[in-house]
Amino acid sequence: MTPDAIFQVAYGFTAAKTLLACSELGMFEALAESTLTSEELADRMGVPERSASLLANAMVALGFVELADGGYRNSPVSEKFLSGTTQADLRPMLRFMNRITYPQWGELEVAARTGERSTVDYPTEVYSTGMEAINAGTAAALTAVYDFAPHHRVLDVGGGTGSFLTAIIHRHPHIHGTLFERPEVVTLARPGVDLVAGDYLVDPLPSGHDAVILANVAHHLSETQTVQLLENVRSSCSSDARLLLIDFWTDPTHTQPMIAALTGAQFLLSSEVGRLHSADEMTGWLGRAGWTFDRHVPLNGATSLIVAQAA
Ligand SMILES: C[S@@+](CC[C@H](N)C(=O)[O-])C[C@H]1O[C@@H](n2cnc3c(N)ncnc32)[C@H](O)[C@@H]1O
């Protein structure tokens, strides 16, 4: 037996933080479609040469930058997702992780001891655009896995910028989308959907929808709050409605999928009551709130979809 696994995980944060810093400092934009020496790279990034070469060499070691012609260039994955030259832009996700997640995780033992959420302050725009980038793959998977064609009015509760609705309407232009979000997020919403500002734990939800999405919402809520929200959705939607629940639904032990279990500590930092819920738990809560479990299907990464129909 060796301690290699401990070293690998203990140093793991250095890989994450170096990637976040390189993106924040504009390394991958500087290297877009170019090969640069460390001096040229330093100049474009606005940092000393020592910083540029230490950071770029770490990115070479991780496979995000390549050595070429005496200089550095983006690897294909960085060119596609981090250089800002394509539609598949993950820079808002890294900005979210650098400015929100990373500082929050510095408070993990405090949150674990006290049960109180993180005090890190952040702009709503960084949160919402980052969340949209993080879940872009999930939105694409949802439209591929679930057939929205029979639906007419889709409501996304806590739907962030409305990116799930936008993906659905792009594929099914006959669908009318409604986004229900907190007032400060509604102002950031994408065009093309109806906007309703409110608090999903307090305010009535917009009525008359035949499909309702709750994506990455339940993990911020307790069992009582989740059941109450499921009941509120049930009483606001049409009698033949489908409910689409997207989250890190775990196995009954809450230890798989692995990425979901690892992400679980995030809910100590972002909520006083949130936690990972298992698919079995959610199935039981659906029954208490007037819904019938229909199916559970994988989406993207550790996220999956539970479909329910009005009982
Ligand atoms: C983790 S994000 C998920 C966003 C989006 N559904 C997705 O999966 O990408 C949770 C969203 O719920 C919204 N939210 C949190 N509490 C809320 C409340 N009480 N009422 C309405 N929206 C709320 C937040 O503004 C945030 O956009």
The ligand as an ORCA input file, in Angstrom:
! r2SCAN-3c Opt
* xyz 0 1
  C     -28.467     26.020     -8.836
  S     -29.341     27.288     -9.706
  C     -30.046     26.336    -11.039
  C     -30.401     27.179    -12.238
  C     -30.985     26.366    -13.402
  N     -32.219     25.704    -13.028
  C     -29.982     25.331    -13.858
  O     -30.166     24.126    -13.571
  O     -28.983     25.707    -14.492
  C     -30.739     27.572     -8.654
  C     -31.607     28.733     -9.154
  O     -32.723     28.857     -8.265
  C     -32.976     30.243     -8.062
  N     -33.631     30.387     -6.761
  C     -33.084     30.116     -5.547
  N     -33.982     30.349     -4.570
  C     -35.113     30.772     -5.198
  C     -36.399     31.156     -4.711
  N     -36.672     31.132     -3.397
  N     -37.341     31.528     -5.618
  C     -37.060     31.531     -6.953
  N     -35.860     31.157     -7.456
  C     -34.902     30.791     -6.588
  C     -31.617     30.879     -8.097
  O     -31.697     32.261     -8.440
  C     -30.889     30.058     -9.148
  O     -30.956     30.633    -10.435
*
